[in-house]
Amino acid sequence: MQKCLISLFISLSSFFWLTGSPSADRDLPKVVASFSILEDIIHEIAGDLVIVDTLVDRNSDPHVFQPTPETIIQIQSAQFVFLNGLGFEPWFVKILESSNPAPQQCVASNGIASRWIHTPQQGKAVPDPHAWHSLSNIEIYAQNTLSCLTTLLPSKAAVLEKRYSDFIKRVKALKSQLEQEMSFINLQQRTIITGHDAFGYLGDEFHINVKAPLGISTEEKASAKTIALLINQIKTNGTRAIFLENLANSDLIKQIAQEVGIDISNNILYADALSEKGGPADTYLKMMTFNIESLIREMKKNEP
């Protein structure tokens, strides 16, 4: 049924696109980013050389995204579609099956050494798609983005390369800064609780033990056994750093915090989307700074 609807959307989209009003920026190449973090990386490298349509808005949950007729229009009018990959955009496969010609794709996570997580819902190990929470990984994201943008804009290769290099310098400088700040937290104190399992790559990079009642998707449901085990671990280990996220349902975390007698952090974590513009996490680098500095403040509460 969904494939039929997508085919209908594609047929209708051709009409709406052809009859739509001309854009003042119609001479600029158009690209689509699946979600806000990719949008920011494209902006860092391309600046105003391209028009970027973002399918999943800031402060919106990509895990529950469903394509609409507007989605089809955006994709059909784009010269490149930038995707995270690692199973993060399963809806795109359905669009691809019904698209002729298929849009050019740029998978930002190509080349990442992915984490694999066993999910009871799927009954098998699947790649963790949240690879952007590693600053080392984001260098690969940026490299892939540069390659695709250079293919799209070969005459601007030098400009793109310069912007890419500047971005990578800022990424490396931020990683060094945050590692220095993290070095003051003992390894025994580096345990946090979050809503869903989105921060594993961050945990690996900064040697943080990340626990979550939900799996890699905010759509998953936690079993009573999983919740009981997590509550027991918190009580046993004395963990006091517990966070809400900007998108995940907060009820379960509030229930767990109440059960173990822990105050939830005043700072939410940004997992799958940037904040609105002007917010504390409205660019990728701001998001990483905000998240990790929030973690550091709360992990200090784990001190005996």
N, C-alpha and C positions, 0 to 999 in steps of 0.2 A: 504493500500500500504506500509506504513512504517513498519507494523508488518511483511509483507512478506519479505521486505528487511532485517530486523533484523534476520529473520529465515535463510535467505541466508547467511548473515554474519556469523552466528553461525556455519553453516555447513562448510563454507570455513575456519573458524578460527581453527577448529580441525586439518585440514591438515597443515596449516601454523605453528601451535604451535608444532605439532609432528615433523615437519621437520626443525624447527628453530635450530640455532646454540646453543650449550649448554652454559649456563652462568657460569662465574667463581664463582658466588655466589649461585649456584643452590641448595646448601644444606640449605640456609637460607629460612625461610618462606616468601612467597610473599603476600602482601596485596595491596589493591587498595584504594586510597582516592579520593573522588569525586572532591575535590578542594583543593587549596593550604593551607587554614587555618587548615583543618583536617590533611593534610600532616605534618604540623609543630607540631601539638599536638601529633600525633603518634611518631614523632621523639623525642619529649621531653620525652616521657614515655618509648619508646622502644630503642632509640638510634640506634645502628647498629645491633640490634638483628633481624631486619626484613628488607626486601627490599620493598620499597614503590613506587608504580606507581601512579602518579597523573593524573587524567583524564583531568581536566581543569587547564591549566598551570597558573603560576604566571602572574599577570597583564593581565589576560584574563577573560572574562565575563561569569560566569556560567549560567546566565539567558538565553543566546542565544546558549548554547552548544547543539550540535547534535551528537549523537553517530556515530562512524565510524566502519569499520571492525577491526581496531586496538583496539578500545574500547572493542569490544567483546573478542578479544584475551586476553587483559589485565584482564578482569573480569573472563574469564574461567580459566585462569592460577593462579588466586588468591585464597588464602585460606580464606580470609575475605575481604569483601567490606565495607568500612567505608563511611557512608552517613550522611548528615546533618539532613535529614528528614524535617518535617513541610512543605512538598510540594515543597522543593527546587530543587529536582531532578525528575521531572515528567517523564523524558525519561527512568529512571531506571525501572519504572513499565512495560514499553513495553519490555525491555530486559528480565525482570523477567518472563513475560508471555511466552517468547519463549525459556527459558533456562531449560534444563533438564540434570543433576540436577541443581537446583537453588543454586547460591553461598550463603555462609553464610553472613549475613548482621549484621553490627553494626551501629545502628542509634544513633549518638552522642547526639542528642537533647532529647532523651527519658527522661521524668521526668521534662522537662522545663514547667513553667507556661507561655504559649505563649500569645502574644498579638494577638488580632483579628482585622482585618481591612476589611472594606467594600470596595469592588472593583467594579466600574461600569462595567468593562469588563466581570466579572463573575456574577455580579448581586447578590452577596451574601458575607457574611463575610468569610474570609479565614485567616489561621494563618500566622503571619509575620515570615518568615523563618530566619531572620537575628539575631538570638538569641545570636550569638557569640559576639555581641557588648556589652554584659554585662559581666563584670569580674566575677560576681557571677554565671552567667550561665556557664561560661567556666569551673568552678569547676565541674559542672555536666557533661559537655562534657568530661572532663578528667577522671572522675570516670567511665563513660560508656566505654571510650577507654581502661582504665586499665582492666576493667572486661573482655572485648573481647580479649585483648592481653594475659591476664592470662589464658584464655581458650585455646588460641593458643599455648602458651608457659608455661605450668604449671611448668616445671622445673626451670624457670626463675622468678617465682613469687616474690621472695624476691628482686631481682634486679629491677623489674618493679615497685614494691611498693615503693622502695626507690626513684627512679626517679620521680614517681608520687608525692610523698610527697614533694620532693625538688621543683617541678614545682608549686604545690599548695602554698607553702610558698612564692614563688616569685610573684604569682598572688595576694595573700593577701597583700603583701608588696606594690606592685604597686597600688592596689586599695586604700590603705591607703594614699599613697603619692599623688595620683591624687585627692582624696577627699580633702586633705589639700590644694593643689594648687587651687582647684575649690572654696574653702570656701571664697576666697577673691573676688569672683565675686558675686555681688548682684543678688538675684533671678530675679529682674526686668530686668536685663541685659542678662539673659540667654535665648536668642532666636537666632536661626541660620536658614539659608536657605541652603538646599542641593539639588542635582539633582533629586534623587529619595528617596522614603521613606524607607531608609535602617538603619537609626540610632535611631529608636524609643526605642529600649531596652537601648541604651546608654543614651538617653534622660531621660528615666524613672529612671535609676540608678543614674544619676548625676543632676537630676532636671533641665533639659534643654528642652525648648520648641522648637521642631524640625518641620520645615515646608518644604514641597517639592512639586513641581508642578506635579511630576510623582508619581505613586503608588509604590508597593513593587517590581516591576520588571522594569528593564531598557527598556523592550520591550513595555511598556505601552505608550499611547499617552495622553497628557494633553488637556483637553477641553479649549476652549476660556474662558468659565465661571470660571474654576478653576484658570487659569492664572490671570484673572482680579481680582478675589477675593484675591489671594496671593499678587498681586501688591498693592491692597488697604490696606491689613494688614500691609505690610512693610512700606508704607507711614504713616499709622496711628500710628504704634508702634515705629517708628524710628529705626527699626532693621538695623544694618550695617554689620553683620557677614554673608557673603554669600560665598559659596564654590563650586568649581568644584570638581568632583570625578575622580578617576583614570580610570574609565571605562564608566560611563554614558555619553551620548551625551551632549556636552557643549553648543550647540547653544541656547537652551532654557534658560539656566541660564544666558548666556551672554545677551540675549534679555531682560530678567527681570531686570538684573543689570543696563542695559542702560536706561530702562524705568524709574527706580526709582533713577538713578544717584548715584549708589553705586559702589565702586571699589571692584572687586572680590579679595578674599584672594590670596596671592602668594603661599600659601600651599594648595595642593589638599588633599582631604580626601580619604582614602583607605576603600572601602565599602565591596566588595565581593571577593577580592583577595589580596594576599600579593604582595609587590613590587618584582622586580627582586632581586636576591641575591646581596648584597652590597648596595642596596637601603635603604631608610630611614624606610621602613616598611617590612623588609624581614623575620621577625618572628612575631608570634602573639603578644607577649608582646611589641615588638618595634612598631607594628602597633597601638596598643591601646595608647601607650605613645605619638606617633607622632600625632595621630588624636586629642586626648584630649588636649594636650598642644597647638596644632594649634587652637583649638576652644577657649581656654582660651585667647590666644593673640588677637583673632579677637573680642571676646565678650566684651573685654575692650573698643572697639570702640562704643559700645552701650551706654556708659556713656553719660548722658545728658550734 
